[in-house]
Amino acid sequence: MIRIRGRVRSLGLPTVWGAAAVTYKLACPLAQETDLRARLVTSAVFFAVGTGLILQVRHALMRELRQMRRVAGAAQRALLRPLPSRVDGLDVAAVQVSAERGASVGGDLYEVVATEHGVRAVMGDVRGHGIGALGTVAAVLGCFREAAHYEEDLGGVLRRLERALDRHLRQEHPASAAEEFVTLLLVEIRPDGEMLALNCGHPWPYRLSRGRVEQLAPDDPHPPLGLFPLPTALPTLNLGCLEPDDALFLHTDGAQDARDAHGRFFPLATVLEDAVRDEPDSSHTVLGRVSTALRHHTRGEPADDIALLILTNGRHMSLRGAGNCADSHDAPAVDGTPLTQRR
Protein backbone atom coordinates (compact mmCIF):
# COMPACT_ATOMS: atom_id res chain seq x y z
CA MET A 1 0.00 0.00 0.00
CA ILE A 2 2.82 2.42 0.86
CA ARG A 3 4.51 1.67 -2.46
CA ILE A 4 1.24 2.32 -4.35
CA ARG A 5 0.79 5.64 -2.57
CA GLY A 6 4.34 6.61 -3.45
CA ARG A 7 3.72 5.86 -7.11
CA VAL A 8 0.47 7.87 -7.04
CA ARG A 9 2.32 10.85 -5.54
CA SER A 10 5.13 10.56 -8.10
CA LEU A 11 2.60 10.55 -10.96
CA GLY A 12 0.33 13.23 -9.51
CA LEU A 13 2.40 16.31 -10.41
CA PRO A 14 3.15 15.21 -14.02
CA THR A 15 -0.56 14.52 -14.49
CA VAL A 16 -1.47 18.00 -13.24
CA TRP A 17 1.13 19.57 -15.51
CA GLY A 18 -0.14 17.59 -18.50
CA ALA A 19 -3.74 18.52 -17.77
CA ALA A 20 -2.77 22.19 -17.45
CA ALA A 21 -1.00 22.09 -20.82
CA VAL A 22 -4.00 20.46 -22.53
CA THR A 23 -6.41 22.93 -20.88
CA TYR A 24 -4.27 25.85 -22.02
CA LYS A 25 -4.21 24.56 -25.57
CA LEU A 26 -7.96 23.92 -25.75
CA ALA A 27 -9.42 26.71 -23.61
CA CYS A 28 -7.02 29.64 -23.70
CA PRO A 29 -7.83 32.11 -26.52
CA LEU A 30 -4.15 33.01 -26.86
CA ALA A 31 -3.35 29.42 -27.76
CA GLN A 32 -5.79 29.57 -30.65
CA GLU A 33 -4.09 32.53 -32.28
CA THR A 34 -1.52 32.01 -35.02
CA ASP A 35 0.61 35.15 -34.84
CA LEU A 36 4.26 34.99 -33.78
CA ARG A 37 3.69 36.28 -30.24
CA ALA A 38 1.01 33.66 -29.54
CA ARG A 39 3.18 30.87 -30.93
CA LEU A 40 6.12 31.94 -28.77
CA VAL A 41 3.96 31.97 -25.63
CA THR A 42 2.48 28.56 -26.49
CA SER A 43 5.92 27.10 -27.16
CA ALA A 44 7.22 28.49 -23.86
CA VAL A 45 4.30 26.93 -21.98
CA PHE A 46 4.81 23.51 -23.52
CA PHE A 47 8.60 23.73 -23.07
CA ALA A 48 8.13 24.48 -19.37
CA VAL A 49 5.66 21.62 -19.00
CA GLY A 50 7.94 19.22 -20.88
CA THR A 51 10.96 20.21 -18.80
CA GLY A 52 9.00 19.76 -15.61
CA LEU A 53 7.84 16.31 -16.71
CA ILE A 54 11.39 15.22 -17.57
CA LEU A 55 12.73 16.44 -14.23
CA GLN A 56 9.91 14.77 -12.34
CA VAL A 57 10.42 11.46 -14.13
CA ARG A 58 14.15 11.67 -13.53
CA HIS A 59 13.57 12.38 -9.85
CA ALA A 60 11.22 9.41 -9.57
CA LEU A 61 13.68 7.09 -11.34
CA MET A 62 16.57 8.21 -9.12
CA ARG A 63 14.42 7.63 -6.05
CA GLU A 64 13.60 4.11 -7.26
CA LEU A 65 17.30 3.46 -7.97
CA ARG A 66 18.31 4.61 -4.50
CA GLN A 67 15.65 2.37 -2.99
CA MET A 68 16.89 -0.61 -5.03
CA ARG A 69 20.44 0.07 -3.91
CA ARG A 70 19.34 0.25 -0.29
CA VAL A 71 17.54 -3.07 -0.59
CA ALA A 72 20.46 -4.67 -2.42
CA GLY A 73 22.89 -3.29 0.15
CA ALA A 74 20.81 -4.73 2.97
CA ALA A 75 20.77 -8.11 1.21
CA GLN A 76 24.53 -7.94 0.71
CA ARG A 77 25.12 -7.11 4.37
CA ALA A 78 22.91 -10.03 5.36
CA LEU A 79 24.91 -12.37 3.13
CA LEU A 80 28.37 -10.96 3.83
CA ARG A 81 27.67 -10.31 7.46
CA PRO A 82 30.43 -8.46 9.33
CA LEU A 83 33.09 -10.89 10.43
CA PRO A 84 34.00 -11.04 14.11
CA SER A 85 37.27 -9.33 14.92
CA ARG A 86 38.61 -12.54 16.45
CA VAL A 87 37.89 -16.18 15.63
CA ASP A 88 39.44 -18.88 17.80
CA GLY A 89 42.63 -16.92 18.39
CA LEU A 90 42.91 -15.46 14.89
CA ASP A 91 42.49 -11.72 14.34
CA VAL A 92 40.21 -11.11 11.35
CA ALA A 93 39.86 -8.10 9.05
CA ALA A 94 38.02 -7.90 5.72
CA VAL A 95 36.91 -5.30 3.19
CA GLN A 96 35.02 -5.35 -0.11
CA VAL A 97 34.93 -2.81 -2.93
CA SER A 98 32.15 -3.10 -5.53
CA ALA A 99 32.79 -2.49 -9.20
CA GLU A 100 29.36 -0.87 -9.55
CA ARG A 101 29.70 2.83 -8.86
CA GLY A 102 27.67 3.95 -5.89
CA ALA A 103 26.75 0.39 -4.95
CA SER A 104 27.86 -1.89 -2.16
CA VAL A 105 26.83 -5.03 -4.00
CA GLY A 106 29.41 -7.35 -5.48
CA GLY A 107 30.05 -10.90 -6.64
CA ASP A 108 32.86 -11.60 -4.17
CA LEU A 109 32.30 -13.68 -1.07
CA TYR A 110 34.17 -14.60 2.09
CA GLU A 111 33.50 -16.22 5.43
CA VAL A 112 35.49 -17.39 8.47
CA VAL A 113 34.13 -19.93 10.96
CA ALA A 114 35.59 -21.76 13.94
CA THR A 115 35.01 -25.52 13.81
CA GLU A 116 36.22 -28.57 15.71
CA HIS A 117 38.63 -29.16 12.82
CA GLY A 118 40.17 -25.69 13.05
CA VAL A 119 39.33 -22.27 11.66
CA ARG A 120 37.98 -22.61 8.13
CA ALA A 121 37.77 -19.76 5.66
CA VAL A 122 36.44 -19.35 2.14
CA MET A 123 37.25 -16.65 -0.38
CA GLY A 124 35.36 -16.72 -3.67
CA ASP A 125 34.50 -14.77 -6.78
CA VAL A 126 31.25 -15.27 -8.68
CA ARG A 127 31.24 -14.72 -12.43
CA GLY A 128 29.90 -11.21 -13.01
CA HIS A 129 29.09 -8.66 -10.34
CA GLY A 130 26.29 -6.52 -8.99
CA ILE A 131 22.77 -7.55 -8.04
CA GLY A 132 22.74 -10.46 -10.50
CA ALA A 133 25.48 -12.26 -8.55
CA LEU A 134 23.70 -12.16 -5.18
CA GLY A 135 21.80 -15.41 -5.68
CA THR A 136 24.96 -17.39 -6.39
CA VAL A 137 26.75 -15.76 -3.46
CA ALA A 138 23.87 -16.77 -1.18
CA ALA A 139 23.92 -20.38 -2.42
CA VAL A 140 27.67 -20.79 -1.92
CA LEU A 141 27.91 -19.04 1.45
CA GLY A 142 24.86 -20.79 2.86
CA CYS A 143 26.31 -24.17 1.96
CA PHE A 144 29.77 -23.35 3.30
CA ARG A 145 28.48 -22.14 6.67
CA GLU A 146 26.89 -25.54 7.25
CA ALA A 147 29.39 -27.84 5.52
CA ALA A 148 32.39 -26.29 7.29
CA HIS A 149 31.12 -27.69 10.61
CA TYR A 150 30.07 -31.16 9.51
CA GLU A 151 32.67 -32.25 6.94
CA GLU A 152 35.85 -33.75 8.35
CA ASP A 153 38.11 -32.49 5.55
CA LEU A 154 38.12 -29.66 3.02
CA GLY A 155 37.48 -32.11 0.18
CA GLY A 156 34.07 -32.91 1.67
CA VAL A 157 33.31 -29.20 2.03
CA LEU A 158 34.26 -28.54 -1.60
CA ARG A 159 32.10 -31.39 -2.91
CA ARG A 160 29.08 -30.06 -1.03
CA LEU A 161 29.73 -26.60 -2.46
CA GLU A 162 29.86 -28.11 -5.94
CA ARG A 163 26.47 -29.80 -5.46
CA ALA A 164 24.90 -26.64 -4.02
CA LEU A 165 26.21 -24.51 -6.89
CA ASP A 166 25.05 -27.00 -9.51
CA ARG A 167 21.56 -27.14 -8.00
CA HIS A 168 21.35 -23.33 -7.83
CA LEU A 169 22.51 -22.81 -11.40
CA ARG A 170 20.09 -25.40 -12.81
CA GLN A 171 17.21 -23.77 -10.97
CA GLU A 172 18.04 -20.10 -11.43
CA HIS A 173 20.11 -20.02 -14.64
CA PRO A 174 19.01 -23.07 -16.68
CA ALA A 175 19.81 -21.44 -20.02
CA SER A 176 23.33 -20.34 -19.09
CA ALA A 177 24.27 -22.81 -16.35
CA ALA A 178 27.21 -24.13 -18.39
CA GLU A 179 28.69 -20.62 -18.57
CA GLU A 180 28.43 -19.77 -14.89
CA PHE A 181 31.22 -20.50 -12.42
CA VAL A 182 32.77 -19.50 -9.11
CA THR A 183 36.45 -19.37 -8.18
CA LEU A 184 37.02 -20.61 -4.64
CA LEU A 185 39.83 -20.88 -2.12
CA LEU A 186 39.21 -22.99 0.98
CA VAL A 187 41.67 -22.70 3.87
CA GLU A 188 41.85 -24.56 7.17
CA ILE A 189 44.09 -23.25 9.96
CA ARG A 190 44.58 -25.78 12.72
CA PRO A 191 45.25 -24.97 16.38
CA ASP A 192 49.00 -25.58 15.91
CA GLY A 193 49.09 -23.16 12.97
CA GLU A 194 49.23 -25.75 10.18
CA MET A 195 47.46 -24.45 7.04
CA LEU A 196 45.66 -26.68 4.54
CA ALA A 197 43.97 -25.52 1.36
CA LEU A 198 41.96 -26.44 -1.73
CA ASN A 199 41.86 -24.08 -4.68
CA CYS A 200 39.43 -23.88 -7.61
CA GLY A 201 40.77 -21.28 -10.02
CA HIS A 202 41.40 -18.66 -7.33
CA PRO A 203 44.52 -16.57 -6.62
CA TRP A 204 46.77 -18.15 -4.01
CA PRO A 205 47.16 -16.25 -0.72
CA TYR A 206 50.18 -14.47 0.71
CA ARG A 207 51.84 -15.16 4.04
CA LEU A 208 53.02 -12.06 5.90
CA SER A 209 55.75 -13.04 8.34
CA ARG A 210 58.16 -10.76 10.22
CA GLY A 211 58.11 -8.08 7.57
CA ARG A 212 58.41 -10.59 4.72
CA VAL A 213 55.81 -11.31 2.05
CA GLU A 214 55.63 -14.64 0.22
CA GLN A 215 52.93 -15.96 -2.06
CA LEU A 216 51.98 -19.53 -1.19
CA ALA A 217 51.55 -21.33 -4.50
CA PRO A 218 51.96 -25.06 -3.80
CA ASP A 219 50.39 -26.38 -6.99
CA ASP A 220 48.20 -25.51 -9.95
CA PRO A 221 44.60 -24.91 -8.82
CA HIS A 222 41.65 -26.96 -9.99
CA PRO A 223 39.36 -25.33 -12.59
CA PRO A 224 36.75 -22.89 -11.25
CA LEU A 225 33.79 -24.54 -9.61
CA GLY A 226 30.96 -25.10 -12.07
CA LEU A 227 32.98 -25.41 -15.28
CA PHE A 228 34.06 -29.03 -14.88
CA PRO A 229 33.31 -31.83 -12.38
CA LEU A 230 35.73 -32.12 -9.49
CA PRO A 231 38.33 -34.92 -9.75
CA THR A 232 37.79 -38.15 -7.85
CA ALA A 233 40.73 -37.48 -5.52
CA LEU A 234 40.89 -34.14 -3.69
CA PRO A 235 44.07 -34.13 -1.56
CA THR A 236 44.46 -30.97 0.49
CA LEU A 237 47.62 -28.94 -0.01
CA ASN A 238 49.82 -27.92 2.88
CA LEU A 239 50.47 -24.16 2.90
CA GLY A 240 52.96 -24.34 5.73
CA CYS A 241 52.67 -22.92 9.21
CA LEU A 242 51.08 -19.71 10.43
CA GLU A 243 53.21 -18.89 13.44
CA PRO A 244 52.23 -16.36 16.13
CA ASP A 245 51.93 -12.85 14.67
CA ASP A 246 52.10 -14.22 11.09
CA ALA A 247 49.20 -13.29 8.81
CA LEU A 248 47.51 -14.92 5.85
CA PHE A 249 46.32 -12.46 3.19
CA LEU A 250 43.52 -13.69 0.90
CA HIS A 251 42.15 -11.72 -2.03
CA THR A 252 40.08 -11.98 -5.20
CA ASP A 253 41.54 -11.48 -8.66
CA GLY A 254 40.05 -7.99 -8.79
CA ALA A 255 42.97 -6.88 -6.62
CA GLN A 256 45.82 -8.25 -8.71
CA ASP A 257 44.10 -7.44 -12.04
CA ALA A 258 43.18 -3.83 -11.17
CA ARG A 259 44.59 -1.39 -13.73
CA ASP A 260 45.33 2.31 -13.63
CA ALA A 261 44.57 4.87 -16.34
CA HIS A 262 47.62 3.67 -18.33
CA GLY A 263 46.63 0.01 -18.19
CA ARG A 264 49.24 -0.98 -15.62
CA PHE A 265 48.34 -3.77 -13.19
CA PHE A 266 48.17 -3.12 -9.48
CA PRO A 267 51.50 -4.19 -7.86
CA LEU A 268 49.88 -6.17 -5.06
CA ALA A 269 53.03 -7.88 -3.78
CA THR A 270 54.97 -4.61 -3.68
CA VAL A 271 52.16 -2.81 -1.86
CA LEU A 272 51.99 -5.64 0.66
CA GLU A 273 55.74 -5.38 1.25
CA ASP A 274 55.40 -1.67 1.87
CA ALA A 275 52.42 -2.25 4.16
CA VAL A 276 54.28 -4.70 6.43
CA ARG A 277 57.71 -3.07 6.26
CA ASP A 278 57.14 -1.24 9.54
CA GLU A 279 55.49 -4.35 11.01
CA PRO A 280 52.10 -2.75 11.80
CA ASP A 281 50.42 -4.05 14.91
CA SER A 282 47.03 -4.92 13.44
CA SER A 283 45.44 -6.60 10.43
CA HIS A 284 43.27 -3.52 9.94
CA THR A 285 46.37 -1.39 9.41
CA VAL A 286 47.64 -3.60 6.60
CA LEU A 287 44.17 -3.86 5.09
CA GLY A 288 43.71 -0.09 5.22
CA ARG A 289 47.00 0.55 3.45
CA VAL A 290 46.30 -1.98 0.69
CA SER A 291 42.70 -0.83 0.08
CA THR A 292 43.80 2.82 0.02
CA ALA A 293 46.50 2.00 -2.54
CA LEU A 294 43.94 0.11 -4.64
CA ARG A 295 41.51 3.01 -4.68
CA HIS A 296 44.30 5.40 -5.59
CA HIS A 297 45.50 3.08 -8.39
CA THR A 298 42.03 2.73 -9.92
CA ARG A 299 40.90 6.28 -9.07
CA GLY A 300 38.06 4.76 -7.09
CA GLU A 301 36.61 2.96 -10.12
CA PRO A 302 37.82 -0.67 -10.20
CA ALA A 303 36.77 -2.73 -13.20
CA ASP A 304 35.94 -5.73 -11.03
CA ASP A 305 34.78 -6.41 -7.50
CA ILE A 306 37.58 -6.62 -4.94
CA ALA A 307 37.60 -8.50 -1.63
CA LEU A 308 40.48 -8.59 0.85
CA LEU A 309 40.75 -10.77 3.96
CA ILE A 310 43.52 -11.02 6.54
CA LEU A 311 43.82 -13.70 9.21
CA THR A 312 46.52 -13.00 11.81
CA ASN A 313 47.64 -15.64 14.27
CA GLY A 314 47.12 -14.12 17.68
CA ARG A 315 47.69 -17.40 19.49
CA HIS A 316 50.78 -16.58 21.50
CA MET A 317 52.15 -20.06 21.86
CA SER A 318 55.36 -21.74 20.83
CA LEU A 319 55.03 -23.74 17.64
CA ARG A 320 58.62 -24.86 17.55
CA GLY A 321 58.76 -28.61 17.76
CA ALA A 322 55.11 -28.87 16.66
CA GLY A 323 55.94 -31.57 14.13
CA ASN A 324 55.10 -31.07 10.48
CA CYS A 325 53.80 -27.54 11.00
CA ALA A 326 57.06 -26.11 12.22
CA ASP A 327 59.03 -27.95 9.56
CA SER A 328 56.73 -26.84 6.73
CA HIS A 329 57.15 -23.15 7.52
CA ASP A 330 60.44 -23.14 5.63
CA ALA A 331 59.02 -24.99 2.63
CA PRO A 332 59.43 -23.16 -0.70
CA ALA A 333 56.45 -21.07 -1.77
CA VAL A 334 57.08 -18.92 -4.82
CA ASP A 335 59.79 -20.78 -6.72
CA GLY A 336 57.31 -23.26 -8.19
CA THR A 337 58.35 -26.21 -6.02
CA PRO A 338 55.23 -27.93 -4.63
CA LEU A 339 54.74 -27.97 -0.90
CA THR A 340 53.83 -31.18 0.86
CA GLN A 341 50.47 -32.63 -0.20
CA ARG A 342 48.36 -33.97 2.58
CA ARG A 343 46.42 -37.08 1.58
C-alpha positions in Angstrom: 0.0 0.0 0.0 2.8 2.4 0.9 4.5 1.7 -2.5 1.2 2.3 -4.3 0.8 5.6 -2.6 4.3 6.6 -3.4 3.7 5.9 -7.1 0.5 7.9 -7.0 2.3 10.8 -5.5 5.1 10.6 -8.1 2.6 10.5 -11.0 0.3 13.2 -9.5 2.4 16.3 -10.4 3.2 15.2 -14.0 -0.6 14.5 -14.5 -1.5 18.0 -13.2 1.1 19.6 -15.5 -0.1 17.6 -18.5 -3.7 18.5 -17.8 -2.8 22.2 -17.4 -1.0 22.1 -20.8 -4.0 20.5 -22.5 -6.4 22.9 -20.9 -4.3 25.9 -22.0 -4.2 24.6 -25.6 -8.0 23.9 -25.8 -9.4 26.7 -23.6 -7.0 29.6 -23.7 -7.8 32.1 -26.5 -4.2 33.0 -26.9 -3.3 29.4 -27.8 -5.8 29.6 -30.7 -4.1 32.5 -32.3 -1.5 32.0 -35.0 0.6 35.2 -34.8 4.3 35.0 -33.8 3.7 36.3 -30.2 1.0 33.7 -29.5 3.2 30.9 -30.9 6.1 31.9 -28.8 4.0 32.0 -25.6 2.5 28.6 -26.5 5.9 27.1 -27.2 7.2 28.5 -23.9 4.3 26.9 -22.0 4.8 23.5 -23.5 8.6 23.7 -23.1 8.1 24.5 -19.4 5.7 21.6 -19.0 7.9 19.2 -20.9 11.0 20.2 -18.8 9.0 19.8 -15.6 7.8 16.3 -16.7 11.4 15.2 -17.6 12.7 16.4 -14.2 9.9 14.8 -12.3 10.4 11.5 -14.1 14.2 11.7 -13.5 13.6 12.4 -9.8 11.2 9.4 -9.6 13.7 7.1 -11.3 16.6 8.2 -9.1 14.4 7.6 -6.1 13.6 4.1 -7.3 17.3 3.5 -8.0 18.3 4.6 -4.5 15.7 2.4 -3.0 16.9 -0.6 -5.0 20.4 0.1 -3.9 19.3 0.3 -0.3 17.5 -3.1 -0.6 20.5 -4.7 -2.4 22.9 -3.3 0.1 20.8 -4.7 3.0 20.8 -8.1 1.2 24.5 -7.9 0.7 25.1 -7.1 4.4 22.9 -10.0 5.4 24.9 -12.4 3.1 28.4 -11.0 3.8 27.7 -10.3 7.5 30.4 -8.5 9.3 33.1 -10.9 10.4 34.0 -11.0 14.1 37.3 -9.3 14.9 38.6 -12.5 16.4 37.9 -16.2 15.6 39.4 -18.9 17.8 42.6 -16.9 18.4 42.9 -15.5 14.9 42.5 -11.7 14.3 40.2 -11.1 11.4 39.9 -8.1 9.1 38.0 -7.9 5.7 36.9 -5.3 3.2 35.0 -5.4 -0.1 34.9 -2.8 -2.9 32.2 -3.1 -5.5 32.8 -2.5 -9.2 29.4 -0.9 -9.6 29.7 2.8 -8.9 27.7 4.0 -5.9 26.8 0.4 -5.0 27.9 -1.9 -2.2 26.8 -5.0 -4.0 29.4 -7.3 -5.5 30.1 -10.9 -6.6 32.9 -11.6 -4.2 32.3 -13.7 -1.1 34.2 -14.6 2.1 33.5 -16.2 5.4 35.5 -17.4 8.5 34.1 -19.9 11.0 35.6 -21.8 13.9 35.0 -25.5 13.8 36.2 -28.6 15.7 38.6 -29.2 12.8 40.2 -25.7 13.0 39.3 -22.3 11.7 38.0 -22.6 8.1 37.8 -19.8 5.7 36.4 -19.4 2.1 37.2 -16.6 -0.4 35.4 -16.7 -3.7 34.5 -14.8 -6.8 31.2 -15.3 -8.7 31.2 -14.7 -12.4 29.9 -11.2 -13.0 29.1 -8.7 -10.3 26.3 -6.5 -9.0 22.8 -7.5 -8.0 22.7 -10.5 -10.5 25.5 -12.3 -8.5 23.7 -12.2 -5.2 21.8 -15.4 -5.7 25.0 -17.4 -6.4 26.8 -15.8 -3.5 23.9 -16.8 -1.2 23.9 -20.4 -2.4 27.7 -20.8 -1.9 27.9 -19.0 1.4 24.9 -20.8 2.9 26.3 -24.2 2.0 29.8 -23.3 3.3 28.5 -22.1 6.7 26.9 -25.5 7.2 29.4 -27.8 5.5 32.4 -26.3 7.3 31.1 -27.7 10.6 30.1 -31.2 9.5 32.7 -32.2 6.9 35.9 -33.8 8.4 38.1 -32.5 5.5 38.1 -29.7 3.0 37.5 -32.1 0.2 34.1 -32.9 1.7 33.3 -29.2 2.0 34.3 -28.5 -1.6 32.1 -31.4 -2.9 29.1 -30.1 -1.0 29.7 -26.6 -2.5 29.9 -28.1 -5.9 26.5 -29.8 -5.5 24.9 -26.6 -4.0 26.2 -24.5 -6.9 25.0 -27.0 -9.5 21.6 -27.1 -8.0 21.3 -23.3 -7.8 22.5 -22.8 -11.4 20.1 -25.4 -12.8 17.2 -23.8 -11.0 18.0 -20.1 -11.4 20.1 -20.0 -14.6 19.0 -23.1 -16.7 19.8 -21.4 -20.0 23.3 -20.3 -19.1 24.3 -22.8 -16.4 27.2 -24.1 -18.4 28.7 -20.6 -18.6 28.4 -19.8 -14.9 31.2 -20.5 -12.4 32.8 -19.5 -9.1 36.4 -19.4 -8.2 37.0 -20.6 -4.6 39.8 -20.9 -2.1 39.2 -23.0 1.0 41.7 -22.7 3.9 41.9 -24.6 7.2 44.1 -23.2 10.0 44.6 -25.8 12.7 45.3 -25.0 16.4 49.0 -25.6 15.9 49.1 -23.2 13.0 49.2 -25.7 10.2 47.5 -24.5 7.0 45.7 -26.7 4.5 44.0 -25.5 1.4 42.0 -26.4 -1.7 41.9 -24.1 -4.7 39.4 -23.9 -7.6 40.8 -21.3 -10.0 41.4 -18.7 -7.3 44.5 -16.6 -6.6 46.8 -18.2 -4.0 47.2 -16.3 -0.7 50.2 -14.5 0.7 51.8 -15.2 4.0 53.0 -12.1 5.9 55.8 -13.0 8.3 58.2 -10.8 10.2 58.1 -8.1 7.6 58.4 -10.6 4.7 55.8 -11.3 2.0 55.6 -14.6 0.2 52.9 -16.0 -2.1 52.0 -19.5 -1.2 51.6 -21.3 -4.5 52.0 -25.1 -3.8 50.4 -26.4 -7.0 48.2 -25.5 -9.9 44.6 -24.9 -8.8 41.6 -27.0 -10.0 39.4 -25.3 -12.6 36.8 -22.9 -11.3 33.8 -24.5 -9.6 31.0 -25.1 -12.1 33.0 -25.4 -15.3 34.1 -29.0 -14.9 33.3 -31.8 -12.4 35.7 -32.1 -9.5 38.3 -34.9 -9.7 37.8 -38.1 -7.9 40.7 -37.5 -5.5 40.9 -34.1 -3.7 44.1 -34.1 -1.6 44.5 -31.0 0.5 47.6 -28.9 0.0 49.8 -27.9 2.9 50.5 -24.2 2.9 53.0 -24.3 5.7 52.7 -22.9 9.2 51.1 -19.7 10.4 53.2 -18.9 13.4 52.2 -16.4 16.1 51.9 -12.8 14.7 52.1 -14.2 11.1 49.2 -13.3 8.8 47.5 -14.9 5.8 46.3 -12.5 3.2 43.5 -13.7 0.9 42.1 -11.7 -2.0 40.1 -12.0 -5.2 41.5 -11.5 -8.7 40.0 -8.0 -8.8 43.0 -6.9 -6.6 45.8 -8.3 -8.7 44.1 -7.4 -12.0 43.2 -3.8 -11.2 44.6 -1.4 -13.7 45.3 2.3 -13.6 44.6 4.9 -16.3 47.6 3.7 -18.3 46.6 0.0 -18.2 49.2 -1.0 -15.6 48.3 -3.8 -13.2 48.2 -3.1 -9.5 51.5 -4.2 -7.9 49.9 -6.2 -5.1 53.0 -7.9 -3.8 55.0 -4.6 -3.7 52.2 -2.8 -1.9 52.0 -5.6 0.7 55.7 -5.4 1.3 55.4 -1.7 1.9 52.4 -2.2 4.2 54.3 -4.7 6.4 57.7 -3.1 6.3 57.1 -1.2 9.5 55.5 -4.4 11.0 52.1 -2.7 11.8 50.4 -4.1 14.9 47.0 -4.9 13.4 45.4 -6.6 10.4 43.3 -3.5 9.9 46.4 -1.4 9.4 47.6 -3.6 6.6 44.2 -3.9 5.1 43.7 -0.1 5.2 47.0 0.5 3.4 46.3 -2.0 0.7 42.7 -0.8 0.1 43.8 2.8 0.0 46.5 2.0 -2.5 43.9 0.1 -4.6 41.5 3.0 -4.7 44.3 5.4 -5.6 45.5 3.1 -8.4 42.0 2.7 -9.9 40.9 6.3 -9.1 38.1 4.8 -7.1 36.6 3.0 -10.1 37.8 -0.7 -10.2 36.8 -2.7 -13.2 35.9 -5.7 -11.0 34.8 -6.4 -7.5 37.6 -6.6 -4.9 37.6 -8.5 -1.6 40.5 -8.6 0.8 40.7 -10.8 4.0 43.5 -11.0 6.5 43.8 -13.7 9.2 46.5 -13.0 11.8 47.6 -15.6 14.3 47.1 -14.1 17.7 47.7 -17.4 19.5 50.8 -16.6 21.5 52.2 -20.1 21.9 55.4 -21.7 20.8 55.0 -23.7 17.6 58.6 -24.9 17.6 58.8 -28.6 17.8 55.1 -28.9 16.7 55.9 -31.6 14.1 55.1 -31.1 10.5 53.8 -27.5 11.0 57.1 -26.1 12.2 59.0 -28.0 9.6 56.7 -26.8 6.7 57.1 -23.1 7.5 60.4 -23.1 5.6 59.0 -25.0 2.6 59.4 -23.2 -0.7 56.5 -21.1 -1.8 57.1 -18.9 -4.8 59.8 -20.8 -6.7 57.3 -23.3 -8.2 58.4 -26.2 -6.0 55.2 -27.9 -4.6 54.7 -28.0 -0.9 53.8 -31.2 0.9 50.5 -32.6 -0.2 48.4 -34.0 2.6 46.4 -37.1 1.6 
